[in-house]
Amino acid sequence: MTDTGKRVSESLARFVAAARAADLPEAVMHEAKRALLNFLGAAIGGCRDDAIERAAGVLSAFAGPPTATVIGRPQRSDALTAAFLNAASGNVLDFDDTHVPTVIHPTAPVAPPLLALAEQRRVAGRDLLAAFVLGVEVACRLGNAVSPWHYRRGWHITSTCGVFGAATAAGRILGLDAQRMVFALGSAAAQSSGLIETLGFMAKSVGVGQAARGGLLAALLAERGLTGPEQPLEGPRGFLPVMGEAVDAARILDGLGARWEIFANTYKPYPCGVVLNPVIDACLALRAAHAIAPDRIARIAITGHPLLAERTDRPAVASGREAQVSAQHSAAVCFVRGATGIAEYLDAAVRDPAVLALRARVAVERDAAVPVGVATVAVTLTDGTRLEQRVEHARGSLERPLADGEIEAKLRTLAAHGWPGADPEPLIAAVWNLDRSDDAGEIMRLAAPRA
């Protein structure tokens, strides 16, 4: 490893410990608020998902004093359990944010530990935002260094890198110095895990929840002086050499503090795998332009980068959870229902006879010349007519980002799903005004019904 690569852990720790909230650009702070607003909506929408209900039922039997809010639910819990459940809730619908270069969903693991700590001690809103930005920076820069091999090898990068972001963000709120921040990275390294094989199953939420819980635990342990290796990231058997191949360590430190990874973050318009966004855009555009009835469709061919097929060529899904990563289901439901909201990724939609029939006529084709994020949908009608739509930049991408108002609207829709009858407006206002608040814990008091 290069000389630069040999000082990764120390350099990241010093950067996070020494950064001044007052020095962070206002544009960075605003993007942090967008990410938190998007996360809170996703977590409220997912808080009653069956996977979360089951996890909450298990963890409640072992929970400590109820000092932290579980988003969207009247029951409170201890900080570690709340961090787990809130992270899992924020990710379970596959409606959370996506860091484009790495496909990390950074807010789900990084934000919950901070929100839990803000209920334990008084934290100014600007300090919480700064800690969040710094945690996202650590998670995503580590992801940059191990990409693309890490994700392609089968590691669920949201969990494996997210635990480091959670640990350093929480460590920042706890006031860890650089040495203890390295210790926090060490304990995070001991917990870095998560497999792509779990996508489409409830177990995915365990990895994401544990990344948040494990990161908070790592920071709390470091605060108490629990030691770790001096090079948990770049050491001979550290995270980078063990879980990466041809690691580009320079991507971790180059431009640190001058170029912010949060600007490479995007917000989904649809509750499914982000690689499906251009497919959905193309299908909806074809349906709207040509008023295509499903029974007139003989075949649908989806062409994209091989990654699209690797992740979403799943013709025989049996649940809404699996459908979130199925190109066949997404295309079929677009033409049958003309929408791809939460209802279109529930079990009932997967069992819909019209969706099932059309799904059998959808094929996913690979073309290595097609960039990631681009897709072409070609529809052949029963009379031989061929219609085609290519999407270069999907809605919600960096080139076509969701506006602030669209993220607000998304939160309102998700709140109606996961917390019917709630008024989300005070929560929305509190997030937008977070940098002017002296009590970031107010966010969580607005994010759940009172017991």
C-alpha positions as CSV (number, residue, x, y, z in Angstrom):
1,M,0.0,0.0,0.0
2,T,1.3,3.5,-0.8
3,D,2.4,6.0,1.9
4,T,-0.9,7.7,1.5
5,G,-2.7,4.4,2.1
6,K,-0.6,3.7,5.2
7,R,-2.1,6.6,7.1
8,V,-5.8,6.3,6.3
9,S,-7.2,5.5,9.7
10,E,-5.2,8.2,11.5
11,S,-6.0,10.8,8.8
12,L,-9.8,10.1,8.8
13,A,-9.9,10.1,12.6
14,R,-8.0,13.4,12.8
15,F,-10.3,15.0,10.1
16,V,-13.5,14.0,11.8
17,A,-12.3,15.0,15.3
18,A,-11.0,18.4,14.2
19,A,-13.5,19.5,11.6
20,R,-15.5,22.7,12.6
21,A,-19.2,22.7,12.1
22,A,-19.0,26.4,11.3
23,D,-16.7,25.8,8.4
24,L,-19.0,23.4,6.5
25,P,-20.5,25.1,3.4
26,E,-24.2,25.9,3.6
27,A,-24.8,23.9,0.5
28,V,-23.4,20.8,2.3
29,M,-25.7,21.5,5.3
30,H,-28.7,21.8,3.0
31,E,-28.0,18.5,1.4
32,A,-27.7,16.9,4.8
33,K,-31.2,18.2,5.6
34,R,-32.5,16.7,2.4
35,A,-31.0,13.4,3.3
36,L,-32.5,13.4,6.8
37,L,-35.9,14.4,5.5
38,N,-35.8,11.6,2.9
39,F,-34.6,9.1,5.6
40,L,-37.3,10.1,8.1
41,G,-40.0,9.6,5.4
42,A,-38.6,6.2,4.5
43,A,-38.4,5.2,8.2
44,I,-41.9,6.3,8.9
45,G,-43.2,4.5,5.8
46,G,-41.3,1.3,6.8
47,C,-41.9,1.3,10.6
48,R,-44.8,-1.2,10.4
49,D,-43.3,-3.5,7.8
50,D,-43.5,-7.1,8.8
51,A,-39.7,-7.4,9.1
52,I,-39.6,-4.4,11.6
53,E,-42.5,-5.8,13.6
54,R,-40.7,-9.1,14.0
55,A,-37.4,-7.5,14.9
56,A,-39.1,-5.2,17.4
57,G,-40.8,-8.1,19.0
58,V,-37.5,-9.9,19.5
59,L,-35.5,-7.0,20.6
60,S,-38.1,-5.6,23.1
61,A,-37.5,-8.6,25.4
62,F,-33.9,-7.6,25.8
63,A,-34.1,-3.8,25.6
64,G,-32.7,-1.4,28.2
65,P,-34.3,1.7,29.7
66,P,-36.6,3.4,27.1
67,T,-34.5,6.5,26.5
68,A,-34.8,6.7,22.7
69,T,-37.5,7.1,20.1
70,V,-38.4,4.3,17.6
71,I,-39.6,6.3,14.5
72,G,-43.3,6.0,13.8
73,R,-44.0,3.9,16.9
74,P,-45.2,4.9,20.3
75,Q,-42.9,2.4,22.1
76,R,-39.5,3.8,23.1
77,S,-36.4,1.7,23.6
78,D,-32.7,2.0,24.6
79,A,-30.4,3.9,22.2
80,L,-28.7,0.8,20.7
81,T,-32.0,-0.9,19.9
82,A,-33.6,2.3,18.6
83,A,-30.6,2.8,16.3
84,F,-31.1,-0.8,14.9
85,L,-34.8,-0.5,14.4
86,N,-34.7,3.0,12.9
87,A,-31.9,2.1,10.4
88,A,-33.8,-1.1,9.4
89,S,-37.1,0.9,9.0
90,G,-35.3,3.5,6.9
91,N,-34.0,0.8,4.5
92,V,-36.7,-1.8,4.5
93,L,-38.8,-0.3,1.7
94,D,-35.8,0.3,-0.5
95,F,-36.8,3.9,-0.6
96,D,-33.7,5.4,1.0
97,D,-31.0,7.5,-0.5
98,T,-28.2,6.2,-2.8
99,H,-24.6,7.4,-3.1
100,V,-24.2,7.0,-6.9
101,P,-20.5,5.9,-7.2
102,T,-20.8,3.1,-4.6
103,V,-24.5,2.3,-4.3
104,I,-24.2,2.8,-0.5
105,H,-27.5,3.9,1.1
106,P,-25.6,6.2,3.6
107,T,-28.3,7.8,5.8
108,A,-29.9,4.6,7.1
109,P,-26.8,3.5,9.1
110,V,-25.4,6.9,9.8
111,A,-28.3,9.0,11.0
112,P,-30.0,6.7,13.6
113,P,-27.1,6.7,16.1
114,L,-27.0,10.5,16.0
115,L,-30.7,10.9,16.5
116,A,-30.5,8.5,19.5
117,L,-27.6,10.4,21.0
118,A,-29.5,13.7,20.6
119,E,-32.1,12.3,22.9
120,Q,-29.5,11.4,25.6
121,R,-27.7,14.7,25.6
122,R,-28.5,18.2,24.3
123,V,-27.0,18.5,20.8
124,A,-27.3,21.6,18.7
125,G,-28.8,21.0,15.3
126,R,-25.8,22.3,13.4
127,D,-23.6,20.0,15.3
128,L,-25.8,17.0,14.5
129,L,-25.8,18.0,10.8
130,A,-22.0,18.3,10.8
131,A,-21.6,14.9,12.5
132,F,-23.9,13.4,9.9
133,V,-22.0,14.9,7.0
134,L,-18.7,13.6,8.4
135,G,-20.1,10.1,8.9
136,V,-21.4,10.0,5.4
137,E,-18.0,11.2,4.1
138,V,-16.2,8.4,5.9
139,A,-18.6,5.7,4.7
140,C,-18.7,6.8,1.1
141,R,-14.9,7.4,0.8
142,L,-14.2,3.9,2.1
143,G,-16.8,2.7,-0.4
144,N,-15.0,4.5,-3.2
145,A,-11.8,2.8,-2.3
146,V,-13.1,-0.7,-2.5
147,S,-15.5,-0.2,-5.4
148,P,-16.4,-1.8,-7.7
149,W,-15.0,-5.2,-6.6
150,H,-16.4,-5.1,-3.1
151,Y,-20.1,-4.9,-4.1
152,R,-19.6,-7.2,-7.1
153,R,-18.0,-9.8,-4.8
154,G,-21.2,-9.9,-2.8
155,W,-20.6,-7.6,0.1
156,H,-23.6,-5.4,1.0
157,I,-21.7,-2.1,1.0
158,T,-24.4,-0.2,2.9
159,S,-23.7,-2.3,5.9
160,T,-20.0,-3.0,5.5
161,C,-19.0,0.7,5.0
162,G,-22.0,2.1,6.8
163,V,-20.8,0.9,10.2
164,F,-17.7,3.1,9.9
165,G,-19.8,6.1,9.0
166,A,-22.0,5.4,12.0
167,A,-19.0,5.0,14.4
168,T,-17.3,8.2,13.3
169,A,-20.5,10.2,13.3
170,A,-21.4,9.1,16.8
171,G,-17.8,9.6,17.9
172,R,-18.0,13.1,16.7
173,I,-21.1,13.8,18.9
174,L,-19.4,12.1,21.8
175,G,-16.4,14.4,21.4
176,L,-13.8,11.6,20.8
177,D,-10.3,12.8,20.1
178,A,-8.3,11.4,17.2
179,Q,-6.9,8.5,19.1
180,R,-10.3,7.3,20.4
181,M,-11.7,7.8,17.0
182,V,-9.2,5.3,15.7
183,F,-10.3,3.0,18.4
184,A,-13.9,3.4,17.2
185,L,-12.9,2.5,13.7
186,G,-11.3,-0.6,15.1
187,S,-14.4,-1.8,16.8
188,A,-16.4,-0.9,13.7
189,A,-14.0,-3.0,11.6
190,A,-14.7,-5.9,13.9
191,Q,-18.4,-5.7,13.0
192,S,-18.2,-4.8,9.3
193,S,-20.4,-7.3,7.5
194,G,-23.5,-7.8,5.2
195,L,-24.1,-9.9,2.1
196,I,-25.9,-9.1,-1.2
197,E,-27.5,-12.6,-0.9
198,T,-29.9,-11.1,1.6
199,L,-31.4,-8.6,-0.8
200,G,-35.0,-9.3,-1.4
201,F,-35.4,-10.9,2.1
202,M,-36.0,-9.7,5.6
203,A,-32.5,-10.5,6.5
204,K,-31.2,-7.5,4.5
205,S,-32.7,-5.3,7.3
206,V,-30.6,-7.1,9.9
207,G,-27.3,-6.0,8.2
208,V,-28.4,-2.4,7.9
209,G,-29.8,-2.2,11.4
210,Q,-26.7,-3.8,12.8
211,A,-24.4,-1.3,11.0
212,A,-26.2,1.5,12.9
213,R,-26.2,-0.3,16.2
214,G,-22.6,-1.5,15.8
215,G,-21.4,2.0,14.9
216,L,-23.0,3.5,17.9
217,L,-21.6,0.7,20.1
218,A,-18.1,1.2,18.6
219,A,-18.2,4.9,19.5
220,L,-19.5,4.3,23.0
221,L,-16.8,1.7,23.6
222,A,-14.1,4.0,22.4
223,E,-15.4,6.7,24.7
224,R,-14.8,4.3,27.6
225,G,-11.2,3.6,26.3
226,L,-11.7,0.2,24.7
227,T,-8.7,0.0,22.4
228,G,-8.2,-1.3,18.9
229,P,-5.5,-1.6,16.3
230,E,-3.7,1.6,15.1
231,Q,-4.5,0.8,11.5
232,P,-7.9,-0.9,11.4
233,L,-8.5,0.2,7.9
234,E,-5.2,-0.1,6.1
235,G,-3.4,-2.7,8.3
236,P,-2.2,-5.9,6.7
237,R,-5.4,-7.6,7.8
238,G,-7.6,-4.5,8.1
239,F,-10.8,-3.7,6.3
240,L,-9.3,-2.4,3.0
241,P,-6.9,-5.3,2.1
242,V,-9.3,-8.0,3.4
243,M,-12.6,-6.7,1.9
244,G,-11.2,-5.0,-1.2
245,E,-9.2,-5.9,-4.3
246,A,-7.0,-3.4,-6.2
247,V,-7.9,-0.9,-3.4
248,D,-7.5,2.7,-4.4
249,A,-6.6,4.2,-1.1
250,A,-6.0,7.6,-2.6
251,R,-9.7,8.0,-3.1
252,I,-10.2,8.1,0.6
253,L,-8.0,11.1,1.4
254,D,-7.8,13.1,-1.9
255,G,-9.8,16.3,-1.6
256,L,-10.9,15.5,2.0
257,G,-12.6,18.5,3.4
258,A,-12.8,20.2,0.0
259,R,-14.9,17.8,-2.0
260,W,-18.0,16.4,-0.3
261,E,-19.4,12.9,-1.1
262,I,-22.9,14.0,0.1
263,F,-23.2,15.8,-3.2
264,A,-23.1,12.4,-5.0
265,N,-26.1,11.3,-3.0
266,T,-29.5,10.8,-4.7
267,Y,-33.1,10.2,-3.6
268,K,-35.4,7.6,-5.0
269,P,-38.7,8.4,-6.6
270,Y,-39.7,4.6,-6.5
271,P,-39.4,2.1,-3.6
272,C,-37.1,-0.4,-5.3
273,G,-33.5,-1.0,-6.3
274,V,-32.0,2.2,-7.7
275,V,-30.8,0.5,-10.9
276,L,-34.5,0.0,-11.8
277,N,-35.2,3.8,-11.9
278,P,-34.5,4.2,-15.7
279,V,-36.5,1.0,-16.5
280,I,-39.5,2.4,-14.6
281,D,-39.2,5.8,-16.3
282,A,-39.0,4.2,-19.7
283,C,-42.0,2.0,-19.1
284,L,-44.2,4.8,-17.6
285,A,-43.2,7.0,-20.6
286,L,-44.2,4.4,-23.1
287,R,-47.5,3.7,-21.4
288,A,-48.4,7.4,-21.2
289,A,-47.4,8.1,-24.8
290,H,-49.1,5.1,-26.5
291,A,-51.9,4.1,-24.1
292,I,-50.7,0.5,-24.2
293,A,-53.1,-2.0,-22.8
294,P,-51.3,-5.0,-21.2
295,D,-53.1,-7.5,-23.3
296,R,-51.7,-5.9,-26.5
297,I,-48.1,-6.6,-25.3
298,A,-46.4,-9.6,-26.8
299,R,-42.9,-9.0,-25.3
300,I,-41.0,-6.4,-23.3
301,A,-37.2,-6.4,-23.7
302,I,-35.1,-4.4,-21.1
303,T,-31.5,-3.7,-22.1
304,G,-28.9,-2.3,-19.8
305,H,-25.5,-2.6,-18.3
306,P,-24.8,-6.2,-17.0
307,L,-25.1,-4.9,-13.4
308,L,-28.8,-4.4,-14.1
309,A,-29.3,-8.0,-15.0
310,E,-27.0,-9.2,-12.1
311,R,-29.2,-7.5,-9.6
312,T,-32.7,-7.5,-11.0
313,D,-33.1,-10.3,-13.5
314,R,-35.6,-12.1,-11.2
315,P,-38.6,-13.4,-13.2
316,A,-40.1,-15.6,-10.5
317,V,-40.4,-13.5,-7.4
318,A,-43.0,-14.5,-4.8
319,S,-43.1,-11.5,-2.5
320,G,-43.1,-7.7,-2.6
321,R,-39.7,-7.7,-0.9
322,E,-38.2,-9.8,-3.8
323,A,-40.1,-7.6,-6.3
324,Q,-38.2,-4.6,-5.1
325,V,-35.2,-6.0,-7.0
326,S,-37.1,-7.5,-10.0
327,A,-37.0,-5.9,-13.4
328,Q,-39.7,-8.2,-14.6
329,H,-42.1,-7.2,-11.9
330,S,-41.3,-3.5,-12.2
331,A,-41.9,-3.4,-15.9
332,A,-45.1,-5.5,-15.7
333,V,-46.6,-3.4,-12.9
334,C,-45.8,-0.2,-14.7
335,F,-47.9,-1.2,-17.7
336,V,-50.7,-2.9,-15.7
337,R,-51.2,-0.1,-13.0
338,G,-49.4,2.9,-14.4
339,A,-47.7,3.5,-11.1
340,T,-44.8,2.2,-8.9
341,G,-45.5,3.3,-5.4
342,I,-45.5,1.3,-2.2
343,A,-48.7,-0.5,-3.2
344,E,-47.0,-1.8,-6.3
345,Y,-44.3,-3.6,-4.3
346,L,-46.6,-5.3,-1.8
347,D,-47.4,-9.1,-1.9
348,A,-50.8,-8.4,-3.4
349,A,-49.3,-6.7,-6.4
350,V,-47.0,-9.6,-7.0
351,R,-49.9,-12.0,-6.9
352,D,-52.0,-9.8,-9.3
353,P,-53.0,-12.1,-12.2
354,A,-52.5,-9.3,-14.7
355,V,-49.1,-8.6,-13.4
356,L,-48.1,-12.2,-13.3
357,A,-49.2,-12.7,-16.9
358,L,-47.3,-9.8,-18.3
359,R,-44.2,-10.5,-16.1
360,A,-43.8,-13.8,-18.0
361,R,-43.3,-11.8,-21.2
362,V,-40.5,-9.6,-19.9
363,A,-36.8,-10.3,-20.7
364,V,-33.6,-8.6,-19.4
365,E,-30.8,-8.3,-21.8
366,R,-27.1,-7.4,-21.1
367,D,-25.0,-4.9,-23.1
368,A,-21.7,-4.0,-21.6
369,A,-21.5,-0.9,-23.9
370,V,-24.5,0.6,-22.0
371,P,-23.5,2.8,-19.1
372,V,-24.7,2.0,-15.6
373,G,-27.9,4.1,-15.0
374,V,-29.1,3.9,-18.6
375,A,-31.8,1.6,-19.9
376,T,-33.8,0.9,-23.0
377,V,-37.2,-0.7,-23.0
378,A,-38.5,-2.1,-26.2
379,V,-42.2,-3.2,-26.4
380,T,-43.4,-5.5,-29.1
381,L,-47.2,-5.5,-29.6
382,T,-49.3,-8.4,-30.7
383,D,-49.7,-6.8,-34.1
384,G,-45.9,-6.6,-34.6
385,T,-45.6,-2.9,-33.8
386,R,-42.3,-2.1,-31.9
387,L,-42.1,0.8,-29.5
388,E,-38.9,1.8,-27.8
389,Q,-37.9,4.3,-25.0
390,R,-34.3,4.9,-23.9
391,V,-33.6,6.7,-20.6
392,E,-30.2,8.3,-20.2
393,H,-30.9,10.0,-16.9
394,A,-33.5,8.6,-14.6
395,R,-35.7,10.7,-12.4
396,G,-34.0,11.1,-9.0
397,S,-30.5,10.8,-10.6
398,L,-27.8,13.4,-10.1
399,E,-28.7,14.8,-13.5
400,R,-32.4,14.9,-12.6
401,P,-32.5,15.2,-8.8
402,L,-35.7,15.4,-6.8
403,A,-36.5,18.9,-5.7
404,D,-36.9,19.9,-2.1
405,G,-40.7,19.9,-2.5
406,E,-40.6,16.5,-4.0
407,I,-38.8,15.1,-1.0
408,E,-41.4,16.7,1.2
409,A,-44.2,15.2,-0.8
410,K,-42.5,11.8,-0.5
411,L,-42.4,12.1,3.2
412,R,-46.1,13.0,3.3
413,T,-47.0,10.0,1.2
414,L,-44.8,7.6,3.3
415,A,-46.3,9.1,6.6
416,A,-49.8,8.3,5.3
417,H,-48.7,4.7,4.7
418,G,-46.7,4.0,7.9
419,W,-48.4,6.4,10.4
420,P,-51.9,7.1,9.2
421,G,-53.5,10.2,10.7
422,A,-50.2,11.9,11.5
423,D,-49.5,15.5,10.6
424,P,-45.9,15.5,9.2
425,E,-45.7,19.3,8.7
426,P,-44.1,20.0,12.1
427,L,-41.4,17.4,11.4
428,I,-40.7,18.7,7.9
429,A,-40.4,22.3,9.3
430,A,-38.1,21.1,12.1
431,V,-35.7,19.4,9.7
432,W,-35.5,22.5,7.4
433,N,-34.7,24.6,10.5
434,L,-32.4,22.1,12.1
435,D,-29.3,24.3,11.6
436,R,-30.9,27.0,13.7
437,S,-32.1,24.7,16.5
438,D,-30.2,24.3,19.8
439,D,-32.0,21.0,20.5
440,A,-31.7,18.4,17.7
441,G,-33.6,15.9,19.8
442,E,-36.8,17.8,18.9
443,I,-36.7,15.9,15.6
444,M,-37.3,12.6,17.3
445,R,-40.1,14.0,19.5
446,L,-41.9,14.8,16.2
447,A,-41.1,11.5,14.5
448,A,-43.3,9.2,16.5
449,P,-46.8,9.2,18.1
450,R,-46.9,9.8,21.8
451,A,-47.5,6.7,23.9
